[in-house]
Amino acid sequence: MGYTEPMQEYVTDAVVLKKNPLGDLDSRYTLFTKRFGKIVAKAKSSRKITSKLAAHLEPGTMAKVRFIETKGTQLIDALKFSALMLPHGLGDLDFLAQLLPDAEPEPALWDLLMETGRGSWAEALAILGWDPADAACAVCGAAKPPYFYIPRQEFYCRTHGMPASKARADAVLSIDARL
Ligand SMILES: [Zn+2]
């Protein structure tokens, strides 16, 4: 047996943004964590904890998670906060999964999300560096554009909000909507 690197283990509060099956048994979780920002972590079915994890960690759930960095990020444990399910819709959680950069703490956005029902997408976008106050429609230059198209990171006015052939509705944010 050779030398084994000590595994770094991390613990943080997290909100589950997305859960995807990985093969038949494993899962991949996209988490917005308080300490590390967005983390994508695998949960291996070979770990005893996974069946418990699977039952608890649906999108919108808040949990204290433990993960390690070994061949990618692996989720090894999660403790669900009793009855704490954020009222954000699945669509909003998916938008966050698309918008957030990997492994960059976003404390202001975390706080906004925890103040449930008080924030708007305009505030969230401003925190992430796309301030709608300074924005113009990417097509015609109109001020105060109400839409943000995530794949291109561009704003659009009402006329150009849905570039019919290209835009995916699940990637267009209405910035005045509540988060
Ligand atoms: Zn326009």
Residues whose N, C-alpha, C, O or C-beta is under 5 A from the ligand:
A	BS01	ZN	C137 V139 C140 G141 A142 C157 H160
